[in-house]
Amino acid sequence: MESPNERPGPHLFALEQRRVFWVTRAREHMAFRAVKKRLKKPAGQILRDDEVVLTSEPAPSAPLPSTRANTSVDWGGRKWVMVLSPLPANPHAVRQLVYHESFHVHQQALGLPDNMAVAAHLESEDARYWLRMEWKALEHALQSTGDARKQHVEQALAFRKQRLSSADALRDERLQMRHEGLAEYTGVALSKAPQAQALDNLQHGNDRPSFSRSFAYVSGPAWGLVLDALAPDWKAMLLAKPDADLPDLVPLKPAGKLDMQAYGGDALRIEEHARAVKRQAVLDAATKQTSEANGLRLPLAKIQLDFDPNRVYPMPDGSSVYDKITLTSDWGALQSDGVPVRIAQDWSAVFVPWPTPQGMTLTLSKGWSAKRDDAGRTRVVRDAPAP
């Protein structure tokens, strides 16, 4: 601990400015190696300032997976957490991120299988409206206590009920909530500032371009904190009920009368209608660019991918458009940022604009090439062996 008048070494000073403080005491079981010395000689009460890599778990001999994302990865027969730099400046957000991905490492052992569920209904104008109303009510609930909190929760349940009118919608939301929703709740709960982090998610939920693959990052922490207050044993109940979503465990009933005005319902309706008009134009353009007639078809077999879940758009035919994605397969690698990449519903093929425009990079492996078939469609295929 340095005195207030002493400037610490440059690395510690940078961390201090971000309000990140480290106090460590080496233990016998802690193994590490210094990768960079930040301080050539002692400065005040700072004796050493090193960047270290913890080596308590030796690196596998297998190559590091090519995926680069905030995710959990299989490496050398074990699950690992991968996080990308730069890390968030907020130390609570750093904890939230690390514990979110750590949940994914352990969720199978908890009896919570992962999934790639897409809540396609959340791309409709009406469903988005009711989801945002639910978030507004939850925002008020997290900032209230007693009967006021219960009233806001009952309104949130009522708005959710308006949105979930089909069995498919119920299933898709439940699957995503039990996967990404629980992971994000875990990160928020262990962030050391759970209410602040959950409220930040709620207040910025509409910044996400698409809700179909990302809504649970917002809803999961909010409903988890509500359950912590109203039903403390909810985690055991969730594991015992594989068909239950988090809101299903709330010991309250939906409000009998909707109160949209209390949460700015009229303004949200106007916003969602304007978005729906713009979105249709985007989907029309993506459909044309990635069609069999205009696009390039690439087969999918052994693949690795990372993508921005906020930029995934379900299509009417069941396929999904990824607006930011990196994908590798037998034929090579594809990177896109701002150019539509459409993946078939059965994950058998990916379709991209052809020729590839700016914002997309396609690198084909040796022995693969793009060729037109007899119907005039362009496809990536393996080259025929030389005679």
SVG drawing of the C-alpha trace seen along z (x, -y; Angstrom):
<svg xmlns="http://www.w3.org/2000/svg" viewBox="-58 -14 74 54">
<polyline fill="none" stroke="black" stroke-width="0.4" points="0.0,0.0 1.6,-3.3 1.0,-6.6 -1.4,-9.1 1.5,-11.3 3.5,-8.7 2.9,-7.9 2.9,-4.1 4.6,-2.4 3.1,-3.1 1.1,0.2 -0.3,-0.1 -1.1,-3.8 -3.1,-2.9 -5.0,-0.3 -5.5,-2.8 -7.0,-5.3 -9.5,-2.6 -10.2,-1.9 -8.8,1.6 -6.7,2.5 -4.7,5.7 -3.4,7.0 -1.8,10.4 0.0,12.8 1.9,15.6 0.9,19.0 2.8,22.3 0.3,23.7 0.3,20.5 2.5,20.9 3.2,18.0 5.8,16.5 6.6,12.9 6.1,11.9 6.9,8.2 8.7,6.1 6.9,2.7 9.3,1.3 13.1,1.3 13.7,0.4 11.6,-0.2 9.5,-3.3 8.4,-4.4 6.8,-1.4 6.2,0.4 9.0,3.0 7.9,4.8 5.4,4.3 5.3,7.3 2.8,8.6 2.4,12.3 0.7,15.3 -0.7,17.7 0.5,21.2 -1.2,23.3 -2.9,25.1 -0.4,26.0 -1.3,25.2 -2.4,28.2 -0.1,29.5 -3.0,29.2 -3.1,26.1 -5.2,23.2 -8.7,23.3 -9.0,20.7 -12.1,19.1 -11.5,15.6 -14.4,14.5 -15.6,14.1 -16.6,17.7 -15.8,21.1 -13.7,23.3 -12.7,26.9 -8.9,27.1 -6.9,30.2 -9.9,32.2 -10.9,29.5 -13.2,26.5 -11.5,23.1 -12.7,19.5 -11.5,17.2 -11.9,13.4 -10.7,10.8 -8.8,7.7 -9.3,4.9 -11.3,5.8 -14.0,3.4 -12.8,0.4 -15.4,1.0 -14.0,3.6 -17.6,4.8 -18.1,5.4 -14.8,7.4 -16.1,9.7 -19.4,10.0 -17.8,11.1 -15.4,13.6 -18.1,15.2 -20.6,15.3 -18.1,17.4 -17.2,19.5 -20.8,20.5 -20.7,21.9 -17.7,24.0 -19.7,25.7 -23.3,25.6 -23.3,29.1 -22.3,30.5 -25.2,28.6 -27.6,30.3 -28.1,27.2 -27.2,28.1 -26.1,25.4 -28.1,24.6 -28.3,22.3 -31.9,21.3 -33.1,18.3 -36.2,16.5 -37.3,15.5 -40.6,14.0 -38.6,11.2 -37.9,9.7 -41.6,8.8 -42.8,5.2 -45.4,6.4 -43.1,8.8 -40.3,6.3 -42.8,3.7 -44.0,6.1 -40.5,7.1 -39.4,3.5 -42.4,2.9 -41.4,5.9 -37.9,4.4 -39.3,1.0 -41.4,2.7 -38.4,4.7 -36.3,1.6 -38.8,0.0 -39.1,3.3 -35.3,3.4 -35.5,-0.1 -38.5,0.5 -39.3,2.5 -42.3,4.1 -45.7,3.7 -44.4,1.3 -41.9,3.9 -44.6,6.6 -46.8,4.3 -44.0,3.7 -43.2,7.4 -46.9,8.2 -47.0,5.7 -43.8,7.3 -45.4,10.7 -48.5,9.3 -46.5,7.7 -44.6,11.0 -47.9,12.9 -49.0,10.6 -45.9,11.5 -45.8,15.3 -48.8,16.4 -47.3,19.6 -45.7,22.8 -42.7,22.1 -42.1,18.7 -42.3,20.0 -39.8,22.8 -37.3,20.6 -37.3,18.0 -37.0,20.6 -34.0,22.3 -32.2,19.1 -32.9,17.9 -31.6,21.2 -28.4,20.8 -27.4,17.2 -29.8,15.7 -28.5,17.8 -24.9,17.1 -25.4,13.4 -27.3,13.5 -24.3,15.4 -21.9,12.7 -24.1,9.9 -24.7,11.6 -20.9,12.0 -19.9,8.6 -20.0,7.0 -22.5,4.4 -25.4,6.6 -28.2,4.1 -26.2,1.4 -25.1,4.0 -28.6,5.4 -30.0,1.9 -27.4,0.9 -28.4,4.0 -32.0,3.0 -31.4,-0.7 -29.3,0.2 -31.2,3.2 -32.7,1.3 -29.1,0.5 -29.0,4.1 -29.8,4.2 -31.6,7.5 -33.2,9.3 -33.6,12.8 -30.2,14.0 -29.5,11.4 -32.6,10.7 -31.6,13.1 -28.5,11.0 -31.0,8.4 -33.9,10.4 -31.8,13.1 -30.1,10.9 -33.3,8.8 -35.5,11.8 -32.8,13.5 -32.5,10.6 -36.3,10.4 -36.3,14.1 -33.5,13.6 -35.8,11.1 -39.1,13.0 -38.2,16.7 -34.6,17.3 -34.7,21.0 -35.5,20.5 -32.2,22.1 -33.1,25.5 -36.6,25.1 -35.2,24.3 -33.0,27.4 -36.0,29.6 -38.2,28.2 -36.5,28.5 -39.5,26.9 -39.5,23.8 -38.3,20.3 -37.2,17.9 -40.4,15.8 -42.4,19.0 -40.9,19.3 -42.0,15.9 -44.6,16.4 -46.9,13.7 -49.6,13.6 -49.6,11.3 -51.5,8.0 -55.1,8.2 -55.0,4.7 -52.1,3.5 -50.7,0.1 -48.8,-0.9 -48.8,-4.6 -46.8,-4.1 -43.9,-2.9 -44.0,-5.1 -45.9,-2.7 -47.0,-5.3 -43.4,-6.4 -42.2,-2.8 -45.0,-2.0 -43.8,-4.8 -40.2,-3.7 -40.9,-0.1 -43.0,-0.9 -40.3,-3.1 -37.7,-0.3 -40.0,2.3 -40.2,0.2 -36.3,-0.1 -35.8,3.6 -38.0,4.8 -35.8,2.9 -32.6,4.5 -34.1,8.0 -35.2,7.5 -31.7,6.5 -30.1,9.4 -32.5,11.9 -31.6,10.6 -27.8,10.5 -27.6,14.0 -30.2,15.8 -29.2,19.0 -29.3,16.9 -27.2,14.0 -25.0,15.3 -22.3,17.9 -23.1,21.1 -20.5,22.7 -21.1,26.1 -20.9,26.4 -19.5,29.5 -16.7,29.1 -17.0,25.5 -15.8,23.0 -17.5,19.7 -17.8,16.6 -20.4,13.9 -22.0,10.9 -25.4,12.2 -26.7,8.6 -26.5,8.7 -28.4,11.9 -31.6,11.6 -34.0,14.5 -35.4,14.8 -38.9,15.9 -37.5,19.3 -36.0,20.2 -32.4,19.3 -30.6,16.5 -28.5,13.6 -25.3,12.8 -24.1,9.3 -20.8,9.8 -19.2,13.2 -16.0,15.2 -16.4,18.7 -13.9,21.4 -14.6,24.8 -12.8,27.3 -13.0,24.9 -11.2,22.0 -12.2,18.9 -14.9,16.2 -15.0,12.9 -17.8,10.3 -18.6,7.1 -21.6,5.3 -22.2,7.7 -25.0,10.3 -24.0,13.9 -27.0,16.2 -26.8,19.6 -29.5,22.2 -31.9,23.4 -30.3,26.9 -26.8,25.5 -26.0,27.3 -24.8,24.3 -23.9,20.6 -24.8,18.0 -22.9,14.8 -23.0,12.0 -21.0,12.8 -18.5,11.4 -17.7,10.7 -18.1,6.9 -16.1,4.6 -16.5,5.6 -16.2,9.3 -13.1,11.5 -13.2,15.0 -10.0,17.1 -10.3,20.5 -8.1,23.4 -6.0,25.2 -8.1,27.6 -11.3,25.5 -12.7,23.0 -15.9,21.2 -17.6,22.6 -20.9,22.3 -23.1,25.4 -25.3,26.4 -28.2,24.3 -26.0,21.1 -25.6,21.0 -22.1,20.3 -20.9,22.8 -17.7,23.5 -16.7,27.0 -13.6,29.3 -11.5,29.4 -11.4,32.6 -8.2,34.6 -5.7,34.2 -5.6,37.2"/>
</svg>
